[in-house]
Amino acid sequence: MELDDRKVSILKAIIQNYMETGEPVGSRTISKLPDLKISSATIRNEMSDLEDMGYIIQPHTSAGRIPSDKGYRFYVDNILKEKQLELDGFKDLMLQKVDRLELVLKQMAKLIATNTNYAALISAPSYQTGKLKFIQISKIEDCKLLLVIVLEGNIINNRIIDIEKNLSDKEILDLSLLLNTSLNGLSIADMNINIITRLQKDALELRYVVDKILQEISSSFSSDEELNIYTSGTTNIFKYPELSQSDKAKRLIDTFEEKDKLKEIFAEVRDLESDKDGIQVHIGEELPIQTMKDCSVVTANYELGEGLRGTIGILGPKRMDYEKVLKTIRTLMLKLDEQFKQDKT
């Protein structure tokens, strides 16, 4: 049975009122809304139908109704799509120009939490398919070199290697030119045996230094490194009564501290979102983590250059302001894209 316009209007009013108050919504409250010129009796009948159809539930006898997971899903998939969301809301919170991706991600997590009053989680991108952008070699002391390895998206790794003898400035310069000429723009998969063999041959007596540098580059791309997840606004959970009960709040906080649990969400998102701009809304029982069944999580993948992909997430109660959350996440994805496009020019 499809929802007619009147049922959709009543369902929308229930959800929006519950989002604002956190209290069950009765027919009398709905009848007072100026946009709905419907009698209380008609509203009660429509609410009864909506309950039978599974879009709303009555948590207590003689109480009003609250949205079910199915109701929230209909709201996200149908009602919100009627509006053209504008990319604004961050006029006073512009991202500052920074060169380290981790600083951008930490800043973004803080901005999300501040702007939405929910919890934010952002995963650093996987580097395995990223590409090498630049290698800088510097002498820091006798028999020690500093490598600055820059991947696409300005992912920076600093490494120190020990060498057997001091290198002259010319040798360091020649080595830098050789490595950058041979490896720039390549992913770890592109660095095949032919390229490595040619590098070793061209390095002559510095072949052992090249081997050490190649090991460090490979480590920078390693997919075995622990997934970095940046979180902010965890204490915002306590602002919502349905999540602030001591046992629920503790379980949620523990989940945020156990990064392996958060990886379950991100792994599922990577599988579901094939679109570049795809946004997923996970409501209650749709979430893979038991401790988050009273929450909703809105997620989106971001991409920096070729092959660098991570996930942005916003977690709140099921009555979260979905319109604001979608607008926030789209704005941040746009700004992140602009930030790193500028880095490439």
C-alpha positions as CSV (number, residue, x, y, z in Angstrom):
1,M,0.0,0.0,0.0
2,E,1.5,3.3,-1.1
3,L,1.3,6.4,1.0
4,D,-1.0,9.1,-0.3
5,D,-0.1,12.8,0.0
6,R,-2.0,13.2,3.3
7,K,-0.2,10.3,4.9
8,V,3.1,11.6,3.7
9,S,2.4,15.0,5.1
10,I,1.4,13.6,8.5
11,L,4.4,11.2,8.6
12,K,6.7,14.2,7.7
13,A,5.2,16.3,10.5
14,I,5.6,13.5,13.1
15,I,9.2,12.9,12.1
16,Q,10.1,16.6,12.1
17,N,8.4,17.2,15.4
18,Y,10.1,14.2,17.0
19,M,13.4,15.4,15.7
20,E,13.0,18.7,17.5
21,T,11.5,17.5,20.8
22,G,12.4,13.9,21.3
23,E,8.9,13.3,22.6
24,P,6.2,11.1,21.2
25,V,3.9,13.1,18.9
26,G,0.1,13.1,19.3
27,S,-2.7,13.9,16.9
28,R,-3.5,17.1,18.8
29,T,0.1,18.4,18.2
30,I,-0.2,17.6,14.5
31,S,-3.6,19.3,14.2
32,K,-2.2,22.6,15.4
33,L,0.3,22.8,12.6
34,P,-0.7,25.7,10.2
35,D,0.2,23.7,7.0
36,L,-2.1,20.8,7.9
37,K,-5.8,21.8,7.8
38,I,-7.0,18.3,8.9
39,S,-9.2,17.5,11.9
40,S,-7.8,15.6,14.9
41,A,-10.1,12.6,14.1
42,T,-8.8,12.3,10.6
43,I,-5.2,12.6,11.8
44,R,-5.9,9.9,14.4
45,N,-7.2,7.6,11.6
46,E,-4.2,8.3,9.4
47,M,-1.8,7.8,12.2
48,S,-3.4,4.4,12.9
49,D,-2.9,3.4,9.3
50,L,0.7,4.6,9.4
51,E,1.2,2.5,12.5
52,D,-0.4,-0.6,10.9
53,M,1.9,0.0,7.9
54,G,5.0,0.1,10.1
55,Y,6.0,3.7,9.6
56,I,5.4,4.8,13.2
57,I,5.1,3.1,16.5
58,Q,3.5,3.8,19.9
59,P,6.2,3.4,22.6
60,H,3.7,3.5,25.5
61,T,-0.1,3.0,25.9
62,S,-2.0,6.3,25.6
63,A,1.2,8.0,24.3
64,G,1.8,9.7,21.0
65,R,3.8,8.0,18.2
66,I,7.4,8.1,17.2
67,P,8.9,7.2,13.8
68,S,10.1,3.6,13.2
69,D,13.2,2.7,11.3
70,K,11.0,2.2,8.2
71,G,9.5,5.7,8.7
72,Y,13.0,7.3,8.9
73,R,14.0,5.3,5.8
74,F,10.9,6.7,3.8
75,Y,11.8,10.2,5.0
76,V,15.4,10.0,3.8
77,D,14.6,8.2,0.5
78,N,11.6,10.2,-0.5
79,I,10.8,13.3,1.4
80,L,14.3,14.8,1.5
81,K,14.8,14.2,-2.2
82,E,12.1,16.7,-2.9
83,K,14.4,19.5,-1.8
84,Q,17.4,20.8,-3.7
85,L,20.0,21.0,-1.0
86,E,22.3,24.0,-1.3
87,L,25.9,23.8,-0.5
88,D,26.3,26.5,2.1
89,G,26.5,26.8,5.9
90,F,30.2,27.0,6.3
91,K,30.8,30.6,5.4
92,D,32.5,31.2,8.8
93,L,34.2,27.8,9.0
94,M,36.4,27.7,5.9
95,L,39.2,25.2,5.9
96,Q,42.6,26.7,6.4
97,K,45.3,25.8,3.9
98,V,47.3,22.9,5.3
99,D,49.8,20.6,3.8
100,R,49.2,17.4,5.8
101,L,46.2,15.4,5.1
102,E,45.9,14.2,8.7
103,L,45.5,17.8,9.9
104,V,42.7,18.4,7.3
105,L,40.9,15.3,8.4
106,K,41.1,16.2,12.1
107,Q,39.9,19.6,11.3
108,M,37.0,18.3,9.3
109,A,36.0,15.9,12.1
110,K,35.9,18.9,14.5
111,L,33.9,21.0,12.1
112,I,31.4,18.3,11.5
113,A,30.8,17.7,15.2
114,T,30.6,21.5,15.9
115,N,28.2,22.2,13.0
116,T,25.8,19.2,13.6
117,N,26.0,18.5,17.4
118,Y,26.5,14.9,16.5
119,A,29.6,12.7,16.6
120,A,32.0,12.6,13.6
121,L,34.3,9.9,12.3
122,I,36.6,10.1,9.4
123,S,39.0,7.4,8.1
124,A,42.3,8.2,6.5
125,P,42.5,7.0,2.9
126,S,44.0,3.7,1.9
127,Y,47.4,4.3,0.3
128,Q,47.8,1.0,-1.5
129,T,46.6,2.2,-4.9
130,G,47.8,5.8,-4.4
131,K,50.6,7.2,-6.5
132,L,54.0,8.6,-5.6
133,K,54.2,12.4,-6.0
134,F,57.7,13.4,-4.8
135,I,60.8,12.1,-2.9
136,Q,63.1,14.5,-1.1
137,I,66.4,13.3,0.3
138,S,68.3,15.3,2.9
139,K,71.4,14.6,5.0
140,I,70.7,15.1,8.7
141,E,74.0,13.8,10.1
142,D,76.8,11.5,9.3
143,C,75.6,8.3,7.6
144,K,71.9,9.3,8.1
145,L,69.4,10.5,5.5
146,L,66.0,11.9,5.9
147,L,63.5,10.8,3.3
148,V,60.3,12.9,2.7
149,I,58.0,10.6,0.7
150,V,54.9,12.5,-0.6
151,L,52.0,10.5,-2.0
152,E,49.1,11.7,-4.1
153,G,46.8,13.9,-2.0
154,N,49.9,15.3,-0.1
155,I,50.1,12.2,2.2
156,I,53.6,12.8,3.8
157,N,55.8,10.1,5.3
158,N,59.1,11.0,6.9
159,R,61.7,8.2,7.2
160,I,65.2,8.1,8.5
161,I,67.7,5.6,7.0
162,D,71.2,4.7,8.0
163,I,73.8,4.3,5.3
164,E,77.3,2.9,5.2
165,K,79.2,6.1,4.3
166,N,78.6,9.8,3.9
167,L,77.3,11.0,0.6
168,S,78.3,14.2,-1.1
169,D,75.7,16.9,-1.9
170,K,76.1,16.0,-5.6
171,E,75.5,12.3,-4.9
172,I,72.3,13.2,-2.9
173,L,71.1,15.4,-5.7
174,D,71.8,12.8,-8.4
175,L,70.0,10.2,-6.3
176,S,67.0,12.4,-5.9
177,L,66.8,13.1,-9.6
178,L,67.1,9.4,-10.5
179,L,64.4,8.3,-8.1
180,N,61.9,11.1,-9.0
181,T,62.5,10.7,-12.7
182,S,61.9,6.9,-12.4
183,L,59.1,6.7,-9.9
184,N,57.0,9.8,-9.9
185,G,53.3,9.1,-10.7
186,L,53.6,5.3,-10.0
187,S,51.7,3.3,-7.6
188,I,53.3,0.4,-5.7
189,A,51.8,-2.0,-8.2
190,D,53.4,-0.1,-11.0
191,M,56.9,-0.4,-9.5
192,N,57.6,-3.7,-11.2
193,I,60.8,-5.7,-11.4
194,N,61.9,-4.0,-14.6
195,I,61.7,-0.6,-13.1
196,I,63.5,-1.6,-10.0
197,T,66.3,-3.4,-11.9
198,R,66.9,-0.4,-14.1
199,L,67.0,1.8,-11.0
200,Q,69.5,-0.4,-9.3
201,K,71.7,-0.5,-12.4
202,D,71.6,3.3,-12.9
203,A,72.5,3.9,-9.2
204,L,75.9,2.1,-9.6
205,E,77.7,2.0,-6.3
206,L,74.7,3.6,-4.5
207,R,72.6,0.6,-5.3
208,Y,72.3,-0.4,-1.6
209,V,71.0,3.1,-0.8
210,V,68.3,2.8,-3.5
211,D,67.3,-0.6,-2.1
212,K,66.8,0.9,1.4
213,I,64.8,3.8,-0.1
214,L,62.6,1.4,-2.1
215,Q,61.9,-0.5,1.1
216,E,60.7,2.7,2.8
217,I,58.6,3.7,-0.2
218,S,56.9,0.3,-0.1
219,S,56.3,0.7,3.6
220,S,54.6,4.1,3.0
221,F,52.2,2.4,0.6
222,S,51.6,-0.5,2.9
223,S,48.0,-1.6,3.3
224,D,48.9,-3.5,6.5
225,E,49.2,-0.3,8.5
226,E,46.4,0.2,11.0
227,L,43.5,2.2,9.6
228,N,43.6,5.7,11.1
229,I,40.1,6.9,12.2
230,Y,39.7,10.4,13.5
231,T,36.7,11.1,15.8
232,S,35.3,14.2,17.3
233,G,32.2,15.2,19.3
234,T,31.7,11.9,21.0
235,T,30.3,13.7,24.1
236,N,27.5,15.1,21.9
237,I,25.9,11.7,22.4
238,F,24.9,12.9,25.9
239,K,22.8,15.7,24.5
240,Y,20.1,13.2,23.4
241,P,18.1,11.5,26.2
242,E,17.5,8.3,24.2
243,L,21.3,7.8,23.9
244,S,22.5,9.3,27.2
245,Q,21.3,6.5,29.5
246,S,24.5,5.3,31.3
247,D,24.6,1.8,29.8
248,K,23.9,2.9,26.2
249,A,26.2,5.9,26.4
250,K,29.0,3.8,27.8
251,R,28.6,1.1,25.1
252,L,28.7,3.8,22.4
253,I,31.7,5.5,23.8
254,D,33.5,2.1,24.0
255,T,32.6,1.5,20.4
256,F,34.2,4.8,19.4
257,E,37.4,3.8,21.3
258,E,37.5,0.3,19.6
259,K,38.5,1.2,16.1
260,D,38.0,-2.4,14.9
261,K,34.2,-1.9,15.4
262,L,34.2,1.3,13.4
263,K,36.1,-0.5,10.6
264,E,33.0,-2.7,10.2
265,I,31.0,0.4,9.2
266,F,33.6,1.7,6.8
267,A,34.2,-1.7,5.2
268,E,30.4,-2.0,4.5
269,V,30.4,1.6,3.1
270,R,33.2,0.9,0.7
271,D,31.3,-2.1,-0.6
272,L,28.0,-0.2,-1.0
273,E,29.2,3.1,-2.4
274,S,30.3,2.8,-6.0
275,D,29.3,6.4,-6.9
276,K,31.9,9.1,-6.5
277,D,29.4,11.3,-4.7
278,G,27.4,8.4,-3.1
279,I,26.0,9.0,0.4
280,Q,24.6,6.2,2.4
281,V,22.2,6.6,5.4
282,H,22.2,3.6,7.8
283,I,19.3,3.6,10.3
284,G,19.0,1.6,13.4
285,E,18.9,-2.1,12.6
286,E,20.6,-1.5,9.2
287,L,23.9,-0.9,11.1
288,P,26.3,-3.8,11.5
289,I,27.2,-2.9,15.1
290,Q,24.8,-4.0,17.9
291,T,25.6,-1.0,20.2
292,M,24.5,1.4,17.5
293,K,21.0,0.1,16.9
294,D,19.5,3.2,18.5
295,C,21.5,5.5,16.1
296,S,21.7,6.5,12.5
297,V,25.0,7.0,10.7
298,V,25.3,9.0,7.5
299,T,28.5,8.1,5.5
300,A,30.1,9.1,2.3
301,N,33.4,8.2,0.5
302,Y,35.8,10.9,-0.4
303,E,38.5,10.5,-3.0
304,L,41.8,12.4,-3.3
305,G,43.5,12.1,-6.6
306,E,43.8,8.6,-8.0
307,G,43.3,5.7,-5.7
308,L,43.2,7.5,-2.3
309,R,39.8,6.8,-0.8
310,G,38.5,7.2,2.7
311,T,35.1,7.6,4.5
312,I,33.3,10.4,6.3
313,G,30.7,9.5,8.9
314,I,28.2,11.4,11.1
315,L,26.6,9.5,14.0
316,G,23.5,10.7,15.9
317,P,20.2,9.5,17.2
318,K,17.6,8.1,14.8
319,R,15.8,11.4,15.0
320,M,18.8,13.3,13.7
321,D,18.3,16.3,11.4
322,Y,18.9,14.4,8.1
323,E,18.6,17.5,5.9
324,K,21.3,19.3,7.8
325,V,23.5,16.3,8.0
326,L,23.3,15.7,4.2
327,K,24.0,19.3,3.5
328,T,27.0,19.3,5.9
329,I,28.6,16.1,4.5
330,R,28.1,17.3,0.9
331,T,29.6,20.7,1.7
332,L,32.7,19.1,3.3
333,M,33.2,16.7,0.5
334,L,33.1,19.6,-1.9
335,K,35.6,21.6,0.1
336,L,37.9,18.6,0.5
337,D,37.8,18.1,-3.3
338,E,38.6,21.8,-3.9
339,Q,41.4,21.7,-1.3
340,F,43.3,18.9,-3.0
341,K,42.5,20.0,-6.6
342,Q,44.3,23.3,-5.6
343,D,47.2,21.2,-4.3
344,K,47.6,19.7,-7.8
345,T,47.7,22.9,-9.7
